[in-house]
């Protein structure tokens, strides 16, 4: 009887021991060494990078007979003796534009002076060698000598690698966006003129020159705005020989600013006009140079010998995939056209 009781107790103890849950422990999933490895593999926060470029523009290049005749040589035309003093100044901008007011159609179709201009093509390569990167071709003298002169000039631009805007072969050429890449920035450029001195736009060549048409300009700007870091518009506008912008210039500048333009360079008055900064309600700023005067011409009216190199800086700040643009430090360096011994020269 006692053995049976002892046996029963032993069975009960064994059952009780078997029914007890096993002790559960939690081991650390990551050791100190593993944690250090994870920290090392975590990518560092991207560094902030900053790039600054200088954009520049010079005023009217308008070659009267008194300018191109002294430049003639046995081999053609050479303007470098008249322009070489400007070399150090024109080299400073990273991207430089010039308003070619007289179309460089070349000698084959006959050179001509005021009031119907056609200029030697050497002016293009000479200015290129000094630092000019783009020709602005929208002005009141663009079609002085017709389609032939324009096509000859554009052929030469293509041949020597000069970008151009405002004057075009056809609609397809005009619809080809002018986006220039300087360092890691993209610049969009447009150009327009108030008219063509009463010369009708040739039939079949409706887009040979871009006219100031508000609706079309707004569309051009809107189409280009999101594709570039900086949007530049050249305007051939204003009253000749007047030092202040007129009401139409101010209204057009406001329209361009509201549409999204960052920088406006003005031409046509042949004298300097002031700079301005237009600020919109959303904080967008537009820097306006109302007129850059004459850079190189044979005009001899009061103050038409004074022009300017306009410059403005653009700083792009990049951090990872994020970037921001700051446009700042607008300036004008005065230039002077000097007539000495019947030879015209441009200098600081």
C-alpha positions as CSV (number, residue, x, y, z in Angstrom):
1,X,0.0,0.0,0.0
2,X,2.8,2.4,0.9
3,X,4.6,1.5,-2.3
4,X,1.6,2.4,-4.3
5,X,1.3,5.8,-2.6
6,X,5.0,6.5,-3.2
7,X,4.6,5.4,-6.8
8,X,1.6,7.7,-7.3
9,X,3.5,10.7,-5.8
10,X,6.5,10.1,-8.1
11,X,4.2,10.0,-11.1
12,X,2.5,13.2,-10.1
13,X,5.9,14.9,-9.6
14,X,7.1,13.8,-13.0
15,X,3.9,15.0,-14.6
16,X,4.1,18.3,-12.9
17,X,7.8,18.8,-14.0
18,X,6.9,17.9,-17.6
19,X,4.0,20.4,-17.6
20,X,6.2,23.4,-16.5
21,X,7.0,25.8,-19.4
22,X,10.6,26.0,-20.5
23,X,12.4,29.1,-19.6
24,X,12.4,31.6,-22.5
25,X,15.2,34.0,-23.0
26,X,15.6,36.9,-25.6
27,X,19.0,37.3,-27.1
28,X,20.0,40.7,-28.6
29,X,19.6,40.6,-32.4
30,X,22.4,43.1,-33.0
31,X,25.7,43.0,-31.3
32,X,27.8,46.1,-30.7
33,X,30.0,45.1,-33.7
34,X,26.8,44.7,-35.9
35,X,25.5,48.1,-34.8
36,X,28.8,49.8,-35.8
37,X,28.6,48.2,-39.2
38,X,25.1,49.5,-39.7
39,X,26.2,53.0,-38.8
40,X,29.0,52.8,-41.2
41,X,26.7,51.6,-44.0
42,X,24.2,54.4,-43.5
43,X,24.8,57.0,-46.3
44,X,26.0,60.4,-45.1
45,X,23.9,63.4,-45.6
46,X,24.6,65.0,-49.0
47,X,27.0,68.0,-48.9
48,X,25.8,71.4,-50.1
49,X,27.4,72.5,-53.3
50,X,27.4,76.0,-54.7
51,X,28.2,77.2,-58.3
52,X,28.2,80.8,-59.5
53,X,28.3,82.0,-63.1
54,X,28.3,85.5,-64.7
55,X,25.9,86.3,-67.5
56,X,26.7,89.3,-69.7
57,X,25.3,91.3,-72.6
58,X,26.6,94.2,-74.7
59,X,24.6,96.8,-76.6
60,X,24.2,97.5,-80.2
61,X,26.7,96.4,-82.8
62,X,25.7,98.6,-85.7
63,X,28.2,98.9,-88.5
64,X,28.0,102.1,-90.4
65,X,30.2,102.7,-93.4
66,X,32.6,104.7,-91.3
67,X,33.1,101.6,-89.2
68,X,33.6,98.9,-91.8
69,X,35.5,100.8,-94.5
70,X,38.6,101.4,-92.3
71,X,38.4,97.7,-91.3
72,X,38.9,96.5,-94.9
73,X,42.2,94.6,-95.6
74,X,43.6,92.8,-98.6
75,X,42.0,89.6,-97.4
76,X,38.6,90.9,-96.3
77,X,37.8,92.7,-93.0
78,X,39.5,92.9,-89.7
79,X,37.9,94.6,-86.7
80,X,40.3,93.4,-84.1
81,X,42.4,96.6,-84.0
82,X,39.3,98.5,-83.1
83,X,38.0,95.9,-80.6
84,X,41.1,94.4,-79.0
85,X,41.1,96.8,-76.0
86,X,37.8,95.2,-75.0
87,X,39.2,91.7,-74.8
88,X,39.9,91.6,-71.0
89,X,36.4,92.9,-70.3
90,X,34.5,90.6,-72.6
91,X,36.3,87.6,-71.3
92,X,34.9,88.0,-67.8
93,X,31.3,86.7,-68.3
94,X,30.8,82.9,-68.5
95,X,28.1,83.5,-71.1
96,X,28.0,86.7,-73.2
97,X,25.4,87.9,-75.7
98,X,25.7,90.8,-78.3
99,X,22.9,92.6,-80.2
100,X,23.8,92.3,-83.9
101,X,21.8,95.3,-85.0
102,X,23.2,95.3,-88.6
103,X,22.7,91.9,-90.1
104,X,26.1,90.2,-91.0
105,X,25.0,89.0,-94.5
106,X,28.5,89.3,-95.9
107,X,30.2,90.9,-98.9
108,X,28.7,88.6,-101.5
109,X,25.3,90.4,-101.4
110,X,26.9,93.8,-101.1
111,X,27.7,95.7,-97.9
112,X,25.5,98.7,-97.0
113,X,25.1,101.3,-94.3
114,X,22.2,103.4,-93.0
115,X,19.3,103.2,-93.5
116,X,19.5,99.6,-94.9
117,X,22.4,97.7,-93.3
118,X,24.4,94.7,-94.3
119,X,27.7,94.0,-92.6
120,X,30.9,92.0,-93.1
121,X,30.8,88.6,-91.4
122,X,34.2,89.1,-89.9
123,X,32.5,91.1,-87.1
124,X,31.0,87.7,-86.0
125,X,34.3,85.8,-85.7
126,X,36.1,88.8,-84.2
127,X,33.6,89.2,-81.4
128,X,33.5,85.4,-80.9
129,X,37.3,85.5,-80.4
130,X,36.8,88.1,-77.7
131,X,34.2,86.2,-75.8
132,X,30.8,86.6,-77.4
133,X,28.7,83.4,-77.3
134,X,25.4,84.3,-78.7
135,X,24.0,86.7,-81.4
136,X,20.8,88.5,-80.7
137,X,19.1,89.1,-84.0
138,X,15.7,90.6,-83.3
139,X,15.7,94.3,-84.2
140,X,14.3,96.9,-86.5
141,X,17.1,96.3,-89.1
142,X,16.9,92.5,-89.2
143,X,15.3,92.3,-92.7
144,X,16.8,95.5,-94.1
145,X,18.3,93.5,-97.0
146,X,15.6,90.8,-97.1
147,X,15.6,87.0,-96.7
148,X,18.8,86.5,-98.6
149,X,20.9,88.5,-96.1
150,X,19.3,86.8,-93.2
151,X,19.9,83.3,-94.6
152,X,23.5,84.2,-95.4
153,X,24.0,85.4,-91.8
154,X,22.4,82.3,-90.3
155,X,24.5,80.1,-92.6
156,X,27.6,81.8,-91.3
157,X,26.5,81.6,-87.6
158,X,26.1,77.8,-88.1
159,X,29.4,77.5,-89.9
160,X,31.4,79.2,-87.1
161,X,29.3,77.8,-84.2
162,X,27.6,81.0,-83.0
163,X,24.3,80.5,-81.3
164,X,21.6,83.0,-82.3
165,X,18.1,83.9,-81.2
166,X,15.3,86.3,-82.4
167,X,16.0,85.8,-86.1
168,X,15.1,82.5,-87.7
169,X,15.1,80.4,-90.9
170,X,11.5,79.3,-90.5
171,X,8.9,78.3,-88.0
172,X,10.7,75.1,-87.0
173,X,13.8,77.1,-86.3
174,X,11.9,79.5,-84.1
175,X,10.2,76.7,-82.2
176,X,13.6,75.1,-81.5
177,X,14.2,76.3,-77.9
178,X,17.4,78.1,-77.2
179,X,18.7,76.4,-74.0
180,X,22.3,77.0,-73.2
181,X,24.2,75.0,-70.6
182,X,26.9,76.8,-68.6
183,X,28.6,74.7,-66.0
184,X,25.7,72.9,-64.3
185,X,23.1,75.6,-65.1
186,X,20.6,75.8,-68.0
187,X,19.8,79.2,-69.5
188,X,16.8,79.8,-71.8
189,X,17.0,82.8,-74.1
190,X,14.3,84.6,-76.1
191,X,14.4,87.9,-78.2
192,X,11.8,90.2,-79.7
193,X,11.6,93.5,-81.6
194,X,8.9,96.2,-81.8
195,X,9.1,96.2,-85.6
196,X,11.1,96.2,-88.8
197,X,11.1,99.9,-89.9
198,X,7.9,99.4,-91.9
199,X,9.4,96.6,-94.1
200,X,6.7,93.9,-94.4
201,X,7.5,90.5,-93.1
202,X,8.1,88.4,-96.3
203,X,5.3,86.1,-97.3
204,X,6.2,82.5,-96.4
205,X,8.7,83.7,-93.8
206,X,6.3,84.8,-91.1
207,X,8.8,83.7,-88.3
208,X,11.9,85.2,-89.8
209,X,12.1,87.7,-86.9
210,X,10.3,87.5,-83.5
211,X,8.0,90.5,-83.0
212,X,6.7,91.9,-79.7
213,X,3.4,90.1,-79.5
214,X,2.3,89.8,-75.8
215,X,0.2,86.7,-76.1
216,X,2.9,84.8,-78.0
217,X,5.7,86.0,-75.8
218,X,3.8,84.8,-72.7
219,X,3.3,81.4,-74.3
220,X,7.0,81.2,-75.2
221,X,8.0,82.0,-71.7
222,X,5.6,79.6,-70.1
223,X,6.8,76.8,-72.4
224,X,10.4,77.4,-71.5
225,X,10.1,78.4,-67.8
226,X,10.1,74.9,-66.2
227,X,12.9,73.7,-68.4
228,X,15.6,76.1,-67.4
229,X,17.2,77.5,-64.3
230,X,17.3,81.1,-65.7
231,X,15.1,82.7,-68.3
232,X,16.5,85.6,-70.3
233,X,14.6,87.9,-72.7
234,X,16.1,90.5,-75.0
235,X,13.7,93.4,-76.0
236,X,14.3,95.8,-78.9
237,X,12.1,98.6,-77.6
238,X,11.9,102.2,-76.4
239,X,12.5,105.7,-77.9
240,X,15.8,106.4,-79.6
241,X,18.2,108.7,-77.8
242,X,16.0,109.0,-74.7
243,X,17.7,108.1,-71.4
244,X,14.6,106.9,-69.6
245,X,12.3,104.0,-70.4
246,X,8.9,105.0,-71.7
247,X,5.6,103.7,-70.4
248,X,5.3,100.9,-72.9
249,X,8.8,99.6,-71.9
250,X,7.7,99.5,-68.3
251,X,4.4,97.8,-69.1
252,X,6.1,95.2,-71.2
253,X,8.7,94.6,-68.5
254,X,6.0,94.0,-66.0
255,X,4.2,91.6,-68.4
256,X,7.5,89.6,-68.9
257,X,8.1,89.6,-65.2
258,X,4.7,88.2,-64.4
259,X,5.1,85.5,-67.0
260,X,8.3,84.3,-65.3
261,X,11.2,86.1,-66.9
262,X,14.3,86.4,-64.7
263,X,16.5,88.9,-66.7
264,X,15.6,91.4,-69.4
265,X,18.2,93.1,-71.6
266,X,17.0,96.1,-73.6
267,X,18.2,97.5,-76.9
268,X,17.3,100.2,-79.5
269,X,17.5,103.6,-77.8
270,X,21.3,103.7,-78.6
271,X,21.9,105.3,-75.3
272,X,22.1,103.9,-71.8
273,X,18.9,103.6,-69.7
274,X,18.7,102.6,-66.0
275,X,18.4,99.2,-64.4
276,X,15.4,98.2,-62.3
277,X,14.2,95.2,-60.2
278,X,10.6,94.2,-60.5
279,X,9.2,92.1,-57.6
280,X,5.9,90.2,-58.0
281,X,3.5,89.2,-55.2
282,X,4.8,85.7,-55.1
283,X,8.4,87.0,-54.5
284,X,9.6,86.4,-58.0
285,X,12.2,89.1,-59.1
286,X,13.0,90.3,-62.6
287,X,16.2,92.3,-63.2
288,X,15.7,94.8,-66.1
289,X,18.4,96.6,-68.0
290,X,16.2,98.9,-70.1
291,X,18.9,99.8,-72.6
292,X,22.6,99.0,-73.0
293,X,23.3,101.7,-75.5
294,X,25.8,101.3,-78.4
295,X,28.7,98.9,-78.0
296,X,30.2,99.4,-81.5
297,X,28.8,101.8,-84.1
298,X,29.3,104.8,-86.2
299,X,26.6,106.9,-84.7
300,X,27.6,110.4,-83.7
301,X,24.6,111.8,-81.9
302,X,25.0,113.0,-78.3
303,X,25.7,110.0,-75.9
304,X,25.5,107.4,-78.6
305,X,29.2,106.7,-78.1
306,X,28.5,105.4,-74.6
307,X,27.3,101.8,-74.0
308,X,27.7,99.2,-71.4
309,X,28.5,95.6,-70.6
310,X,25.7,94.4,-68.3
311,X,26.6,91.6,-66.0
312,X,24.6,89.6,-63.4
313,X,25.6,86.7,-61.3
314,X,23.6,83.4,-60.8
315,X,24.3,81.1,-57.9
316,X,23.0,77.6,-57.9
317,X,22.9,75.7,-54.6
318,X,22.5,72.0,-54.7
319,X,22.0,69.5,-51.9
320,X,21.2,66.0,-53.0
321,X,18.3,66.2,-55.5
322,X,17.2,69.6,-54.2
323,X,18.5,72.9,-55.8
324,X,17.8,76.6,-55.6
325,X,18.7,79.6,-57.8
326,X,19.7,83.0,-56.6
327,X,20.2,85.9,-59.2
328,X,22.2,88.8,-57.8
329,X,24.8,91.5,-58.2
330,X,23.6,93.3,-61.4
331,X,26.1,95.7,-62.8
332,X,27.0,97.8,-65.9
333,X,30.6,98.5,-66.9
334,X,30.5,101.6,-69.2
335,X,32.1,101.4,-72.6
336,X,33.1,104.1,-75.0
337,X,33.3,104.3,-78.8
338,X,36.1,106.6,-79.8
339,X,36.7,108.0,-83.3
340,X,40.4,108.7,-83.9
341,X,42.0,109.4,-87.3
342,X,38.8,108.3,-88.9
343,X,39.0,104.9,-87.2
344,X,36.3,103.8,-84.7
345,X,37.4,101.9,-81.6
346,X,35.5,100.6,-78.6
347,X,37.1,100.8,-75.2
348,X,36.4,100.8,-71.5
